[in-house]
Structure formats: structure tokens, C-alpha cells
Amino acid sequence: MHPHRSRTRPALLAGALALATVAAVGLGFTRPGPADAATTLKALADAKGRDIGVAIDPNRLNESAYRQLADAEFNLVVAENAMKWDATEPNRRQFTFTQGDAVASYAAAGGKRLYGHTLVWHSQLPGWVSGLSATELRQAMLDHIAGVAGHYRGKVVAWDVVNEAFADGGSGGRRDSVFQQRLGDGWIEEAFRAARAADPAAKLCINDYSTDGVNAKSTAIYNLVRDFKARGVPIDCVGFQAHLIVGQVPGDLQSNLQRFADLGVDVRITELDIRMPTPPSAANLATQAADYRKVVTACLAVTRCAGVTTWGITDRYSWIPDVFPGQGAALIWDENYAPKPAYQAVAEALGGGVTPTPTTPTPTPSTPPPGDGCTVTYVPNTWNTGFTAEVRVRNDGATAVNGWTVGFTFGAGQRITNAWNATVTQSGSQVSARNASWNGTVPAGGTLSFGFQGTHGGSNPTPTGFTLNGSTCRTG
């Protein structure tokens, strides 16, 4: 897991994912009605004694569609960010567990297993950590493990004790993190021993990315696990993040999982998503579905593979586009919570040919104040002198909109360079966006969305004066 996981703003996928939905229909995958509880992913995974997990943000559990899918489709949950070091110990020895406890409470209330992520990671560290001496850093690491794992003692089935400790590239060496620099090679063993003392019943895992096939990095972790097992260092499982690219599932994934299992540890697919260029094509959606099937099938073929966890529910909130511009559509529900072909593939892999009925949530739109015909949400992503933005406009009227034009005004000389999901023109500070040929109808309570890329001169304030077909919109 890269530093991307700290991002919480919605991913800018509107145009891509609208096309993804169209493409899915073209592949013969239709949006179904309410789920039959006997044929959800959760039910299928339960029947096989495996985990089907998901990373969640507790702040989104109030969103009805998000909550419905989390409730119905998964039997394990992991906190996307809420149990990391910066979230749980922002100041030394001052712990806060509000967000992590929200995830734990949600899991307990729904009868779901809780996976702990993560105790020691070089990223998302509060600033005070990097200023410590070696002696202070070692004590701070041990205190942090005791504080966090101790707080959740008995509630977590497994912990990612150490995350991303090995370097990228072909060397197979250790990552040059603050822990490696100041504590040397022994810090990983110290972390695992401390975690065992803090939460004796939890399984203890090491987790990393780009280790899905047999390569220098995965072999370095293999050698560490083999050494730990030989010397009695507590380690119970290995996590394979599986942030994959469409069409590039390693052919030796299963054999790689098996070689770790043969060491006497469990293995898990911990952070699965499979990205593609956006907007997605029907061909890439079909390949993505086949790729998801391959990953789940590989896990099921290894007796000690505990299960598969996807890194998020919906493309709406995926981290991918913020980190890999032009890439996205990586999860199994699209931005509008419609199941994609990948959902069917995962379900069939879990069910041995049984075709399930996917959960399709029915969001309840909020009621706008009288007189408001539309509500705009503007989501920018700014860097240096460039930016991208997503514009979502909800039709708060009583009737459908057939053909739309959205207008707004820039306030700091921003210029749009390209757009998707709409035809966008700009005259001075005034911008006009017209629907594409396929997305002109917006039902009452429905939402249109489009995005664009642009430049700015150092200031990028939110535009003003949003209108839908000439009617003033409120912002929300």
C-alpha cells in the first residue's frame, strides 16, 4: 500500500465510469434488482470458509448505498486509514481511537471479522516520529504497537504488523525507511514480538505490494518468513496487496502463494484492485473480470489462503486516479454503485458456477430546501499549476431533465485544457458544459457528472455561479 491511502476525496472517474456502465450492459451484464441474501459474495465466501473483505472509511457508512453494499456483500472489514499511526497516535503517547473504534463497532454489530491495518509503516507517520533518535524511535514503535494492538486486543483476527518494509525494484533489499535507517535489520522482528505480546490471539502478518508473482521482492520476504519460522519469531501470515493492472495478473500467482503457505503461514490477498486506462473499454472491462476471477481462483486453490479483500467498494472513492492519472475503474462496483462484470466473475469464482444476484443499493436522495432546482458538488485535485476537477449536479426538480447545460464562472484565471463526459467551452472566465450524446437525461433526484483538466496561476478557488439550464444551483 502506497502513501495514496491517505487520500479521502472522491476519485475523478465520472466520465470513465459512466462509459463503464454502458460497456457492462454491452457485455450482457444487466443491473439487477435487490439481492437475494443467499447469493451475495458474503454468502458464497462463508460457504467456502473464506474471507471476502473490504477496506472501509467509517465516515462513508452514513451514505446509504455504501452502507448497503458493506452490509450485504462482505464478511470481513479493514479500516482504510483509521487505524494507521497518524490516525491513532498523532502526538506521542496520546492515543485516539474514535475512527478506528467506529470500524470495529461496525464489524462487531454486523457479525463481520475485523482485520487490523497497520501497526508499523513508513508512510502516514505523524511528524514527531521522524525527529526521534534511534533509542527513542525503538521505544516509540514498541509503545505504539502496545497501545494500538492492546486497545483492539481480542477484536482483530489478524494484524498487518509491518507494511511495505521492502524496497521496489529488483534488488530485494529493505526499504530505506526511518525504521531501517535508525534501527537496522532487527526492527521487523522486534515489531512482531511486540505485537504478539500486545494481542496474543491475533494472527500477525507482513504485508507488501508488487509481490504477487515470484520476483526479487517476494523472494526477499519469503526468505525473511523462512528465517522467522526457523528461529521461532512469531509470524502467522503474509499479505499480498495485489494492486494490479488489467491484463497483468502474474501467471505464477498461485504457485507464489503456495510457496509461502508451504512455510507454514497463511496467505491473503489484502488490497485487491485492478486498474485500467479511463474511460474504460468493453474489452478492458471483460479482461478485468477475467483477472478478478484469476485472483480469487488462485486464492481458493491454496488451502492456506484465508481470503481476498478489495481496497474499497466503489470506483467513486478509489485512490487510483489521484495517484495514476488516466487510470481507474479498478473496483467491482462503478461510481454509481452498479455492479460491473468483475462482480459476476468474483461471484462465479466463489460459487463454483453459481450466478448470484448482486446487491444494487437504492440511495435515498436528500430533500433540498424549497426553490432549489439543483445542487452542485465540485471536487478539485490541485498540483503546482495544474488541476483536475469533477462536477456533480443533482436534479432536485420534480421532473427529468432532457438535455443539460451547466454553467459556472472561474475567479482566478483558470483555463480548461480538456474535458470528459461533456462538451466544455470557455469564454474568459465563463464556462459552459453541455451533455454528451449518451448522458443527456437526468431523472428527478438523479445526478449528472463530468470532469475536466486545467491550468491555474497559483490560486485555484472553487468556481461560482453554477447553473443548470439557466437555473441557479446551490452548492453542497
Order of alpha helices (4+ residues) and beta strands (2+ residues): alpha-alpha-beta-alpha-beta-alpha-alpha-beta-alpha-alpha-beta-alpha-alpha-beta-alpha-beta-beta-alpha-beta-alpha-beta-alpha-beta-alpha-beta-beta-beta-beta-beta-beta-beta-beta-beta-beta-beta-beta
